[in-house]
């Protein structure tokens, strides 16, 4: 499960990066 956690953290970091760079609601993908 460690890999899934890392992928999730990476996903949220990627999401936050895009939120601060270019906040497009249609471009936001929340990792499940």
Secondary structure, 3 states (H helix, E strand, C coil): CHHHHHHHHHHHHHHHHHHHHCCCHHHCCCCC
